[in-house]
Amino acid sequence: MSVGTLWTVPQQPQGNTYIRAAAAFGDLSIDVPENYKHFEDNKKPEFLSKFPMERSLLSRARMVSCCRSRMPSDATSIFFTVASLAPNSTLLGTSAHEAARVDQWSFFAVTEIFQHNLLINHLVKGIITPYNKPVRSLLLLVYLIHQTLAERQLRSLKTLNEHLASRTFLVSERITLADLVTASILQFALTSTFDAPLRSQLSHVVRFFETVVNQPKLKDIYGETTYVEKALQYVPPPKEKKEPKAAEKKVEKKPKKVEDDEEEEEDKPIEEPKAKNPLDSLPKSSFNLEDWKRAYSNMDTRGAGGAIEWFYDKFDKEGFSIWRVDYKYPEELTLTFMSSNLITGFFNRLEASRKYLFGSLGVIGTNNNSVISGVFILRGPDFKPVVDVAPDWESYSYKKIDLENADDKAFFESALAWDLKSDDKEWVDGKNYCSGDLRQIELFCYGVHAIYIFPLVVHLTEHKLVVWIPFLQDRNVTRGRQFGGGQVVHLTAVL
């Protein structure tokens, strides 16, 4: 007797593999609809009346009930329900302790191996954050995401390998749901990212996989596995060959009369040469501002080997100067996020001086009781030639910082480290002016699960990228205001 109908597609390893594997191992039968077309049939009214989220599930009501669901997927509740209908199979464990371990390893396989592997597949196939975007900064960001995902997947596989070094199966001496889930996910990885060099390092994982999928009841469910020799990498599409244009016939131009030529020369306006920025005429400095921006973004701010130490070692006080910057009208500031936007607007209007400027400004205080303060590192001995490109530059006061003065030095370091205080007010949000080889990225981070975040590019402009990203480990990341289901944060990164 069938326990229900499974609506799924081959691209869903949960439905096609480990749900059917659980049924097969428990001697249960599941129907699969004929000629089901995803993205077509799941849009039809009769399908939506049962499954309004357009997702594939078992059709019988009792099969949709959730049994010890722990993972963030529709397939999970079905999976545990199918296993519960075959209690003699030991799929759910034989004790409360084993049941908890089944949940633990099933959850581990989904969140720590499958999700990373899936996202790598999406990256190299151009489904999300495509590599072929014609923007250098985006290409590097995607590469870094790819590398991070691969490192995290490898860490998880090593954990699994160590656990299996003295065990045949994950939980007990008999197959449980955890083994079926993990084998399904490993099969997906073995055809894409779990390549020959990794298999040679993780022999216990490979042995475990082959033991599970070759069980007599499961062999037909898992089928043949095509092991990848080299992990998938992005391959750019071939460039389209441009057909040579047909040779154009040359049209002989008749010589103009001398009188016409003289009239044209008189009417043609004389182009004035572009004014040279006086900052370009300053003597060459040993301090490279772009190198400083990279050091600031990639190093811890304080401590040995940090960005501040790097700055003091490289700074040229003859070619550059440091200035304290304060907003003149703090009584006009209301909500802190609006004050933060004020800084962003000021930085945008300083774009013409991006080669000569680094800034770190922040909002200090609370709503309706805040100030804007920070520091600028500028080319040359005076601030005005750098900042007067912004129409609102006079809304800020500028005071030269002397690093020989202990108070000035402490202020400078705190502004860089984003822990600057003003009286009883504390730093709540900050911005860095790092235009040039750096970009300020606005990240919209939506946590799909408590320990995992999916990346997806949402919007891209010349100097701003709004993106879902899976890792936020840069010390320049700060929490922003609540936005929908996630957080808006700001990250300064080398791109």
N, C-alpha and C positions, 0 to 999 in steps of 0.2 A: 504494500500500500504506500502511495506517495504521501509525503508529509507536506507538500506544497509545490508551488511553481516558482522557480528562481529566474527573475528578470535581470539579465546581466549581459555584458559584452566581453570579448576577449581581452580588452585593455584593462579590465578590472581583476587584478590577481586575487582580491578578497573573494569575489563571487565565483570566478572560474576555477579557482584552485582550492583554497583552504576551506570554504564552505562545503564544496562537493567532496573534498577529502574527508571532512568530519562525518558527512553522511555515509560515505562509502566505508569508512572504518567502523562505523556503528551499525552497519548493515541496514541503512535506511535508503529510501529512494526519493529523489528530487526530480521533478519535471522541469524541462527547459523548453520554452515556447519556440515554435518553428517560425522562421522568417521574421524574427524580431529585429527591427532596425532602430538603433539608438539615434537620438536627435530627431527622429521622425515619429515613431510610435509613442515615445514618452511625451510627446506634445499633444497627443490626441485626448479629447475630453474623457473617454472611458478610462484611460490610464491615469489622468490627473484626478479623477474622482476617487481613486484609491491611493495615489501617491502624489499629493499636491506639490511636493518639492521637486518633481520630475526625476526622482532618483529610483534606481532599480531596487526592489525588495521582493521578498517572498509574498505571494498574493494572499495566502490564507491569514485570517486575522490572528489566529493563535501563533502563527509563525513570526509576527511582527512584535510580539510582546518581548520586553527586554529582560534578559536573565543575567545578572551580575555584569552589566556592561561597564567596561572600564576605559575603552579606547574611543577616540573621537571619530567614529565612522558608523554609518548605517549597517555595514556588514557585520559589525561586532555583535550586536544584539541577536542577529540571525544566527551567527556562528555559535554562540553559547546556547541558544535555544535548541538548535539541531543536536548539539552534544548532549543536552539534558534529556532528549527523547531516547537516548541510547545509554542508560545509566550503567549497563554492564560493561561498557567499553573502557572505563577508567579514563576517558578523555578529560574529565574535569578534576581528576585527582581522587584519591581515596580518603582524604582527610581535609580538615579545614586548612592545615598548614600547606598541604600540597596544592589545594585550590588557590591559595594566595600566591604560591610560586608560579602556578600556571598563568595567573593574571600578570604577574610581574614580568615574566619572560615574553609573553605575548605583547605586552605593552612596550617592552624594550625593543623588540624586533620591529614594531611598526614605527615608533618615534625615532629610534636611534640608527636604524639601518634603512628601512624602506623610504622614509621621507627624504633623507639626504640623497639616496640613489635616484629617486623620482625627480628631484629638482635638478640634479646633474643632467639627467636625460632631457628634461625640458630645456635646459640651457643650451646643450650642444645641438639640439634639434631646432632651436629657435622658437620654441613654443612660448617661453617667457624670457625677458631680458635678452633679446637676440644679440649674438656676437657681431652680426653684420650691420649694426648701426654705424653710420659714418661720423662718429664722434669719438675721438681718441680717449677722452676721459671716461666715457661710458664703457669702451672696450676694456680698459684697465679695471674698472669697477666690477664688470662681469667676470673677468679672469680671477680677481681676488675672491669673489663669491664662490666661483667654481672650486678654487683651491681649498677654501675653508670647508666647503661641504665634503670634499674628498678626504680631507684630514679627519673630519669628525666621523665619517663613515668608517675609515680605517681604525680609528680609536675604538669604535663600537665592535668591529669585527675582531680586534685583538682581545677585547674583554670576553667576547663569546668564545674565542679559541682557547683562552686560558681556563674558562669554566668547563669546557668540554674535554680538557686534557685527561681528566680522570673519570669521565662519564660517557655513557653511550647516548643517553637522552638528557634533556635539560632538567627535568624535575625528578623523575623516578626511573626505575628500570623498565618501565613500559611507556609506550607512546602516549602523549597527552596533546591537548589542543596547542600548547606552546610549541611543541615540535612541528605540528602541521603548519602553524602560522610562520614560524621561522624558516622552515624549508621552502615555503611558497615565496617568501621574500628573498631568500638566498638564490632561488632559481632566477628571479628577476635580475638580481645583481650579477649573477654569473654570466648572463648574456649581455651585460652592458659595461659594468665598472669593475667587477671582481675578476681581474685578468690573471694571466699565467704567473707573473711575478708575485702577485699577492697570494695566489693559491699555494705557491711553494713555501710561503711563510706561514700560512694558516692551514696546515694539513688537517688539524682536528675538526675544523669547520667543514672542510670538504668531505671528510669521512662521515661526519654526522649527516650532511645533506644526502649523500649517496645511500646511507643506511635507511633513511626515512623514505625517500622517493622510490626505492626499490622494494618496499614492502609489497607483498602480493596484492593486497586490497587497494593499494595506492598507486601502483605502477601506471595503470591506464589514466588515472587522474592527472598525474604530473607530466606524463609523456616523456619524450626525449628532450634533453637539455643540450643546447648548443653553447659550449663554453667559448667565451670570447678570449682571444689571445692577447689583445691589447685594449685597454679601456677606451671607451668612446671619447673622441675629441671632436671639437667643432671643425668642420671642413667648409670653407667658404664656397659658395656656388661659383661656377665658372662665369667669367665675365662675358657678356654678350659682345660678339664681334660686330663692329660697326662697318656697314657696307660703305665702300669708298664712294664719295660723291662724284657725280658725273662732271667732267671738266666743263667749266663754264666758258662760254665764248667771251673772249676779250672784246670789249667795245672800245674802239678808239675814241678818245676824248678830243674834242675840237679845242684848239687853243683859244683861251679867252682873250679878249681885247685887253690891251695894256691899261686902258682907262678903267675897265671893270676891276682889274686887279688892284689898282691904286685905291679905288673906292672901298673895296673889301678890307684892305689893310687899315684904312682909316676908321672903319666901323668896328673892327674887331677889338674887344676890350683887352687891355693889357693885364695879364695875370700877375698878381703880386706874389712873391715867394712866401711860403708858409713861415710864420715866425718860429724860430727855434726856441725850445724850452730852455730857459737859463740854467735849469738843473743839469742839463746834458753837458754844459760847459764846465762843470765842476771837475776838479782833479779826480782821477780814477781812484776808487776806494778799494781796499783789501777786503771789505765786508760785503758779501754777496747776499742781497736781500732775499732772493729766491731760495738760496740754500738755507737761510734762517727759517723761511716759511715751511720748508720740508722738515727741518729738524724739529720745529715747534709742533708740527702735526704728528710726527712719528715717534717722538720721545716722551717719556714722562716729564712733566713740567719741572718739578722739584727733584732734589736728591742727586746723588752721584751719577754722572753720566746722563743727566737730564738736559732739557732744553735750555734752562737758565744757565747752567754751567757752560753749555756750548756757546751761548750768546756772549757771556763774559770773556770767553777765550778768543772769540773772533771779532768782537765789536770794534769798530773804528770810530772813535769819538770826534775825529777831525772831519770825516766824510758824512757822518750821520748825527742826528740829535734825537733825544727822547723827550716827549712832552706829555704832561698830564692834561687830560681833556675832561671838562665838566660841562654839563648842560646848564645854561644860565637861568632857566625858568622852571625849577622843580615844582613850584606851586601849581603849574599847569598840568603836571602829570597826574593821570588818574589810574586806570587799570594797568598792571605791570606788563601784560602782553601787548598793550597799545604802546607803552614806552619802548618795548623791545622792537616793535614795528618801526618806531621813530628812528632807532639806530639803523635798522636795515635800509630805510629810505636815505639816510645820510650817507651810508656806505655806497649805495647805488649811485649817488650823485658825485662821488669821488672817483668814479671809474677812469676819468682822464688822467688821474695821478697814480694809477695802480702800480706803475713801475717804481714809484718812489715812496711807497707807503706800506706799512703794516700797522694794524690796529687791533686792540682788544678792549672793547667797551662792554659795560654790563649795567643791568638794572639792579639797584640795591634798595631793598625795602619791601613794602607791602602795598597793596592797592590803596591809592589816595595818600600814600606816605612813602614816596620813593625818590631816588635821585638817579641820574645817569652819570657814570664816571668811568675812567679807564685811562689807557695810554696809547700814544702813537709813536712809532719809530719812523723817522722821516729822513729823506735824503737832504743833506745840506744843513746849515746852521740855523735856518729860520723856518717857521711853520707855514707862513702865509703863502709862499709860492706853490706849496703842495696842496693846501686845503681850499684855497680861494676859487678852485674850479667848481665847488659846490655852492649853489646859491644861498644855502642856509648855514654856511660856515661860521657866520658871526653869531649864531645862536649858541655857540660853545665858547668857553674860555680856555685859554692855553697857557700853561705854565711849564717852563723848562725844568726837566728833572736832572738833578746832579747825583750821579751814582756814588759819589764820595760821601753824600749826606745819608745817614742811616735811615731817617724817616722817608726820604725820597726813594731810597733803594727798596725798602719794605713795601711801599706803595706800588712800585713798579712790578715787583715779583708777585704780589697778591693779585694785581690786575691780570698778569699772564696766567696765573694758576686758577683764576676765577673763584677766589675765596676772599676777595676784598670786602672790607666792612666800612661802614660810615656811621659813626656814633653807635647807636644800638641797632642799626639796620644791617641785614645780611644780604649777600649776593643771591639773587633769585634766577637770573637769566643773563646770558652773555652772547656776544657776537664777535667774530674775528673777521677783520678785513684781510683776506688772503688772495685777492684776485691775481691773475697771471697764470702760472702753472698750477695753481690750486683752485679749487672750486668750493663754494659753500653748498652743501647738500642738505636739503630738507627731507627728512625721512619720516614717512608715515608707517608706523610699526603696529601691525595688527596681530596680536597673539592668537593663533589658531588653537594652541594648547598652552598650558602654563609654562612649558619648557621649550616651546618651539614657535618659530615665526617664519611664515612663508615670504619669499621675496618676489616682487613683481613690479616692474617699472610702470608708473602711472602717468607721469608727465615729464617732459624733458625740454628745457630751454637752453640758451647758450651758457648761462651761469647757474642754473638751478635744476636739480633733479629730484623729483618726488618719487620715492621708491619704497616698496616693502622689502625689508632686508633681514636676514636671519641672524646677524651678529652685531652687537653694539658694544664692543670692547675698547673703543677709543676713549682716552681720558677726557677728550673734549666734548663728549656727548652730555647734554643736559636735558632734563625733562621739560617738556613744554606743556601747554594747556591741553585739556582733554579734547579730543576730536573724534566723534563717533564712537567706535568700539575700541580705539587704540590711543596712542600717544603721538603727538607731533613733537619731534626732537630735532636738534640741529647738530650736525657733525661737520667738522672741518677735516678734510682728508686730502692727501696727495693723490691727484688723478693724472 
